[in-house]
Amino acid sequence: MPDSVSFEDAAALALGGQTGYQAVVDALNLQEGESILIHGGAGAVGYAALQTALYRGASKIYTTSLPTDIDYLHELNADIETIDFTTQKFTDVIPESSVDTVVEIIGGNNALGSMQVLKEGGRIVSTVPLGDDVKAARDAKNIKGDYYVMQSTTEVLTKLMEHLGNGDYKVAVAEVKPFNLENLKEGHKIVESQAVRGKVVLTF
């Protein structure tokens, strides 16, 4: 952990950062010039995935978010096409069968919509298990990919910490609270609301 990185930022990066990075690099193998849809761009996984897609040279990046997070996400890159999921369906914004890759974090109808916007033979990675109907839609378009669980590695974590220490990678920390039972309960409520930017960090 570089001296310039705080313990709070390091803790917030460890899970979401590695998951977002591995989703884009290892599971999807996103190539320069390919397009990507990343659901929940303001969350810990989505925020890391967005930055990784930028570093990988994605030609077009879509993400879904709350309206209050649009400016926040544009601070990463103004060309990210941010879709307010409270007023728009991403399937109405993104042309059908036009996206090379998708990072899916919600499942259900959201995953079905992801199959709709993916190209024939496209690629998807999901942090939640895919239902049978979603798998059927995937197979009908020869889309590759499935449920994925991050595998923490020293190599990836060290690389992300170095990027964070150099200032060319950002980590989203929603709140920092002292560790106790009340804050543990409150932290879960914040995360479950799905209206949080990044991680809730509890300190000892």
DATADA-V146589 format. One record per residue. N is the residue number from 0. NEAR is the number of other ideal C-beta (glycine too) atoms within 12 Angstrom. Layout:
((N | NEAR) (N | NEAR))
//
This chain:
((0 | 20) (1 | 21) (2 | 11) (3 | 15) (4 | 28) (5 | 20) (6 | 20) (7 | 26) (8 | 31) (9 | 29) (10 | 28) (11 | 38) (12 | 42) (13 | 31) (14 | 30) (15 | 44) (16 | 45) (17 | 37) (18 | 39) (19 | 52) (20 | 46) (21 | 33) (22 | 45) (23 | 43) (24 | 33) (25 | 25) (26 | 33) (27 | 38) (28 | 21) (29 | 40) (30 | 18) (31 | 15) (32 | 14) (33 | 26) (34 | 34) (35 | 49) (36 | 52) (37 | 51) (38 | 42) (39 | 44) (40 | 45) (41 | 42) (42 | 42) (43 | 40) (44 | 44) (45 | 49) (46 | 44) (47 | 46) (48 | 51) (49 | 49) (50 | 38) (51 | 43) (52 | 43) (53 | 34) (54 | 24) (55 | 29) (56 | 18) (57 | 34) (58 | 21) (59 | 26) (60 | 40) (61 | 41) (62 | 46) (63 | 43) (64 | 37) (65 | 27) (66 | 18) (67 | 16) (68 | 33) (69 | 26) (70 | 17) (71 | 26) (72 | 38) (73 | 19) (74 | 20) (75 | 32) (76 | 22) (77 | 13) (78 | 18) (79 | 34) (80 | 31) (81 | 36) (82 | 31) (83 | 23) (84 | 32) (85 | 16) (86 | 15) (87 | 20) (88 | 19) (89 | 38) (90 | 27) (91 | 16) (92 | 23) (93 | 31) (94 | 18) (95 | 19) (96 | 21) (97 | 25) (98 | 43) (99 | 36) (100 | 42) (101 | 54) (102 | 49) (103 | 47) (104 | 37) (105 | 30) (106 | 26) (107 | 20) (108 | 19) (109 | 31) (110 | 39) (111 | 31) (112 | 32) (113 | 44) (114 | 39) (115 | 32) (116 | 38) (117 | 42) (118 | 27) (119 | 20) (120 | 18) (121 | 32) (122 | 36) (123 | 48) (124 | 43) (125 | 36) (126 | 37) (127 | 25) (128 | 18) (129 | 30) (130 | 22) (131 | 14) (132 | 16) (133 | 33) (134 | 23) (135 | 15) (136 | 24) (137 | 32) (138 | 19) (139 | 17) (140 | 27) (141 | 17) (142 | 35) (143 | 24) (144 | 34) (145 | 24) (146 | 22) (147 | 31) (148 | 18) (149 | 29) (150 | 17) (151 | 19) (152 | 16) (153 | 13) (154 | 16) (155 | 28) (156 | 29) (157 | 22) (158 | 24) (159 | 40) (160 | 30) (161 | 22) (162 | 27) (163 | 33) (164 | 22) (165 | 14) (166 | 13) (167 | 15) (168 | 30) (169 | 33) (170 | 37) (171 | 38) (172 | 30) (173 | 30) (174 | 22) (175 | 22) (176 | 24) (177 | 16) (178 | 17) (179 | 13) (180 | 12) (181 | 13) (182 | 20) (183 | 18) (184 | 16) (185 | 21) (186 | 25) (187 | 16) (188 | 18) (189 | 25) (190 | 26) (191 | 12) (192 | 15) (193 | 24) (194 | 20) (195 | 32) (196 | 33) (197 | 37) (198 | 35) (199 | 32) (200 | 33) (201 | 27) (202 | 20) (203 | 13))
//
